[in-house]
Amino acid sequence: MNIHSKWHGKKYYFGLHYDLHAQKTDTVLGTRCSRGELVPMLKKMRPDFVQTDCKGHAGYTSWFSKTKDASVPPKMKKDALKQWRAATKELGMPLHCHYSGIWDKALGAKHPDWCIQPYRQPDAKEAGQSFAGNPKEKLCPRSPYLDKYMIPQMKELIDRYNVDGFWIDGDLWAVEPCYCERCRKAWTEQTGHAEPPHDETHDLWPAWWHFTLESFNEYVTKYTDAVHAHKAGVLVCSNWLQTFANPGEPK
């Protein structure tokens, strides 16, 4: 798709974005979004497309995912996504999934080795690198998360619900420098430097941040290509990517 093309074409402008972020303790998910409730509301609002909750930063879904390691609220009664899909299909509206990317607290708890790793001094037990938020809730873009969880779950959503697009939240703005063995190895292979810097005053700090951004760009490219290969025409947007929060030439 041409990078300058419009979202679903020129006639699409006004979208409804339902940013729920399901939690482990939720018990009424899916109980207030029947056809009788959604269809009249959508007819009155007349959005050109709808983006509904799918998986938020807590990592819990608002649908009964079957992907390995998926976190579904244990007391959830009904599949909210299924009902949103039925209503939007009846009205001929595209349906997108609001999906948290790098930020997934539940999966981070299940796979701590997939999380962003802070810098540690040799033999130190505590992290020395500061983070915006909790690094244990954020996944490393070079970790198995992408191939073993995110891409399989996106394919499951396409196959089960025939979704038209993905709005990936908790992505670019949730990225932090990662000092895991995967990132350190890639850094050395790409730059020739044995150790990544951990101090903002270091001469290599800009190069280290560039490496961090490129690691993220590779991650976005991979899941976007995987979605398009699985089903052509399904759109993907990574929140804040290629905006004023991410200056530079769009890729």
C-alpha positions in Angstrom: 0.0 0.0 0.0 1.2 3.5 -0.8 2.4 5.1 2.4 0.4 8.3 1.5 -2.9 6.4 0.9 -5.9 7.0 3.3 -7.1 4.5 5.9 -9.5 2.3 3.9 -9.8 4.9 1.2 -10.8 8.6 0.9 -14.4 8.1 2.1 -13.3 6.9 5.5 -12.7 9.6 8.1 -14.6 9.2 11.4 -13.7 6.2 13.5 -14.9 4.9 16.9 -12.0 3.9 19.1 -12.9 1.7 22.2 -9.8 1.8 24.4 -10.9 -0.6 27.2 -7.7 -2.5 28.3 -9.3 -5.6 29.8 -8.1 -6.6 33.3 -7.8 -9.9 35.1 -10.6 -8.9 37.5 -13.2 -8.0 34.8 -16.4 -10.0 35.1 -18.9 -8.2 32.8 -16.9 -8.1 29.6 -19.2 -8.9 26.7 -22.4 -8.6 28.7 -23.3 -5.1 27.4 -22.6 -5.4 23.7 -25.3 -7.5 22.2 -26.7 -6.8 18.7 -29.6 -4.9 20.3 -27.2 -2.6 22.1 -24.5 -2.1 19.4 -26.4 -1.8 16.2 -28.7 1.1 17.3 -25.7 2.9 18.8 -23.6 2.5 15.7 -26.4 3.6 13.5 -26.7 6.8 15.4 -23.0 7.5 15.6 -22.4 6.4 12.0 -18.6 5.9 12.3 -16.8 4.9 9.1 -14.9 2.2 11.0 -14.6 0.8 14.5 -11.6 -0.1 16.7 -12.6 -2.2 19.7 -10.7 -3.6 22.6 -8.7 -6.8 22.0 -5.7 -6.9 24.2 -4.5 -4.0 26.4 -1.4 -3.2 28.4 -2.4 -5.5 31.2 -2.2 -8.4 28.6 -5.7 -9.7 29.1 -8.1 -10.3 26.1 -11.8 -9.4 25.8 -12.3 -12.6 23.8 -11.5 -16.3 24.4 -8.1 -16.6 22.7 -6.7 -20.0 22.1 -3.1 -18.9 21.4 -0.6 -20.5 23.8 0.0 -18.4 26.9 -3.0 -16.2 26.2 -4.4 -14.4 29.3 -8.2 -14.5 29.4 -10.0 -13.0 32.4 -11.0 -16.1 34.4 -14.5 -14.8 35.1 -15.3 -13.5 31.7 -18.7 -14.7 30.5 -19.1 -13.6 26.9 -16.9 -12.9 23.9 -17.1 -9.1 23.4 -15.1 -9.2 20.1 -17.4 -11.7 18.5 -20.4 -9.4 19.2 -18.6 -6.3 17.9 -17.7 -8.2 14.7 -21.3 -9.3 14.2 -22.7 -5.8 14.6 -20.1 -4.1 12.4 -20.5 -6.8 9.7 -24.3 -6.2 9.7 -23.7 -2.5 9.1 -20.9 -2.9 6.6 -18.3 -1.3 8.9 -14.6 -2.3 9.0 -13.5 -3.6 12.4 -10.0 -3.1 13.8 -8.4 -4.6 17.0 -7.0 -2.3 19.6 -4.0 -4.5 20.5 -1.1 -3.7 22.9 2.2 -4.6 21.4 5.5 -4.2 23.4 3.5 -3.6 26.6 2.0 -6.8 28.0 2.1 -7.2 31.8 0.6 -10.7 31.9 2.9 -12.2 29.4 5.9 -10.5 31.0 5.0 -12.3 34.2 4.9 -15.6 32.4 8.1 -15.0 30.5 10.4 -12.7 32.4 13.3 -13.6 30.0 11.2 -12.0 27.2 11.1 -8.7 29.0 13.3 -5.6 28.5 16.4 -6.2 30.6 17.9 -3.2 32.4 21.7 -2.5 32.6 23.5 -4.2 35.4 27.0 -3.7 36.7 29.0 -6.9 36.7 27.9 -9.0 39.6 25.3 -6.5 40.6 21.9 -7.7 41.7 19.9 -4.5 41.2 19.2 -2.7 37.9 21.3 0.4 37.3 19.3 1.7 34.2 16.3 3.8 34.8 13.0 3.0 33.0 9.8 4.8 32.2 7.4 2.5 33.9 8.0 -1.1 34.9 10.4 -3.0 32.5 8.9 -6.3 33.7 5.7 -5.3 31.8 7.5 -4.5 28.5 8.7 -7.1 26.0 12.0 -6.9 24.1 11.4 -6.6 20.3 14.1 -9.2 19.8 12.6 -11.7 22.2 10.5 -14.8 21.2 7.3 -12.7 21.9 6.9 -11.7 18.3 7.1 -15.2 16.7 5.7 -17.3 19.5 2.8 -15.1 20.7 2.0 -11.8 18.9 2.0 -13.0 15.3 0.1 -16.2 16.1 -2.5 -14.3 18.0 -2.9 -11.7 15.2 -3.4 -14.6 12.8 -6.0 -16.2 15.1 -7.9 -12.9 15.2 -7.9 -12.7 11.4 -9.1 -16.3 11.0 -11.7 -16.3 13.8 -13.2 -12.9 13.4 -12.2 -11.7 9.9 -10.9 -8.4 11.4 -10.0 -5.7 8.9 -7.1 -4.1 10.7 -5.0 -3.7 13.8 -4.3 -0.5 15.9 -1.1 -1.5 17.8 -0.9 0.5 21.0 1.8 0.4 23.7 4.4 0.1 21.0 6.9 2.8 20.0 6.3 5.0 23.1 6.8 2.0 25.4 10.2 1.0 24.0 13.3 1.2 26.3 16.9 0.3 25.7 17.3 -3.4 26.4 20.5 -5.1 27.7 19.5 -8.7 27.2 21.9 -11.1 25.6 20.0 -11.0 22.3 20.3 -7.2 22.1 23.9 -7.2 23.2 24.9 -9.8 20.7 23.1 -7.9 17.8 24.7 -4.6 19.0 28.2 -6.1 18.8 27.5 -7.8 15.4 26.2 -4.5 13.9 28.7 -2.0 15.4 31.8 -4.0 16.4 31.6 -2.6 19.9 31.8 -5.2 22.7 29.6 -3.4 25.2 26.6 -1.1 24.7 26.7 2.2 26.6 24.7 2.7 29.8 25.3 6.4 30.4 23.7 9.3 28.4 27.1 11.1 28.4 28.8 8.3 26.6 29.9 9.0 23.0 28.1 5.9 21.7 24.7 6.8 23.4 23.1 8.2 20.2 24.2 5.1 18.3 22.7 2.9 21.1 19.4 4.7 20.8 19.5 4.4 17.0 20.1 0.6 17.5 17.1 0.5 19.9 14.9 2.3 17.4 16.0 0.0 14.5 15.3 -3.1 16.6 11.8 -1.7 17.1 11.4 -1.0 13.3 12.4 -4.5 12.5 9.8 -5.8 14.9 7.1 -3.7 13.4 8.1 -4.7 9.8 8.0 -8.4 10.7 4.5 -8.4 12.2 3.2 -6.2 9.5 4.6 -8.4 6.8 3.3 -11.5 8.6 -0.3 -10.0 8.7 -0.2 -9.1 5.0 1.2 -12.5 4.0 -1.6 -14.2 6.0 -4.4 -12.1 4.5 -3.9 -9.3 2.0 -5.8 -6.1 2.7 -5.7 -6.3 6.5 -4.4 -2.9 7.7 -1.8 -2.3 10.4 -1.1 0.9 12.3 1.6 1.2 15.1 0.6 4.0 17.4 2.8 7.1 17.0 5.0 5.6 14.4 5.8 8.0 11.5 4.3 11.0 13.3 5.9 14.0 15.0 6.7 11.7 17.9 8.8 9.7 15.5 10.6 12.2 13.2 12.4 11.1 10.1 11.6 9.7 6.7 8.7 7.1 6.8 9.7 3.6 6.2 
